[in-house]
Amino acid sequence: MKVVINLEALCKARVARGLTIGEAARDAGICLATWGAMERGTTVPRPGTLLKICRVLDIDPKEIIEVDA
């Protein structure tokens, strides 16, 4: 079982909040490059980082996490 981030849902949630990648990264307290890499699918956030992202986007982690069997 592999947990993956739904990149489209992540990006849509950020855009729906009217945030740029830079603003979202700043508000979450993570590096701009890290957020950009997540949206490109080249990195997966650690659980703590994922929670920070969800707080900034005001979403439940279930909205962007998928389980790939």
QUIKALIN-V645128 format. One record per residue. N is the residue number from 1. RES is the residue in one small letter. PSI is psi in degrees with one decimal (none if undefined). Layout:
n->N res->RES psi->PSI
n->N res->RES psi->PSI
This chain:
n->1 res->m psi->131.8
n->2 res->k psi->131.6
n->3 res->v psi->128.6
n->4 res->v psi->157.0
n->5 res->i psi->130.9
n->6 res->n psi->100.6
n->7 res->l psi->-37.5
n->8 res->e psi->-42.7
n->9 res->a psi->-39.0
n->10 res->l psi->-49.2
n->11 res->c psi->-42.9
n->12 res->k psi->-40.5
n->13 res->a psi->-41.1
n->14 res->r psi->-47.9
n->15 res->v psi->-38.7
n->16 res->a psi->-28.1
n->17 res->r psi->-3.4
n->18 res->g psi->28.0
n->19 res->l psi->140.6
n->20 res->t psi->168.6
n->21 res->i psi->-41.7
n->22 res->g psi->-44.0
n->23 res->e psi->-43.7
n->24 res->a psi->-44.6
n->25 res->a psi->-45.7
n->26 res->r psi->-48.3
n->27 res->d psi->-30.9
n->28 res->a psi->-11.2
n->29 res->g psi->29.2
n->30 res->i psi->165.4
n->31 res->c psi->139.6
n->32 res->l psi->-43.8
n->33 res->a psi->-34.9
n->34 res->t psi->-46.1
n->35 res->w psi->-45.1
n->36 res->g psi->-41.3
n->37 res->a psi->-35.4
n->38 res->m psi->-44.1
n->39 res->e psi->-24.8
n->40 res->r psi->-11.8
n->41 res->g psi->16.9
n->42 res->t psi->-6.2
n->43 res->t psi->154.5
n->44 res->v psi->131.5
n->45 res->p psi->148.5
n->46 res->r psi->161.0
n->47 res->p psi->-43.3
n->48 res->g psi->-39.8
n->49 res->t psi->-39.5
n->50 res->l psi->-40.2
n->51 res->l psi->-39.3
n->52 res->k psi->-42.9
n->53 res->i psi->-46.5
n->54 res->c psi->-35.2
n->55 res->r psi->-45.4
n->56 res->v psi->-40.3
n->57 res->l psi->-5.3
n->58 res->d psi->50.3
n->59 res->i psi->161.4
n->60 res->d psi->137.9
n->61 res->p psi->-29.7
n->62 res->k psi->-21.2
n->63 res->e psi->-19.5
n->64 res->i psi->-4.7
n->65 res->i psi->136.1
n->66 res->e psi->146.6
n->67 res->v psi->121.6
n->68 res->d psi->110.7
n->69 res->a psi->none
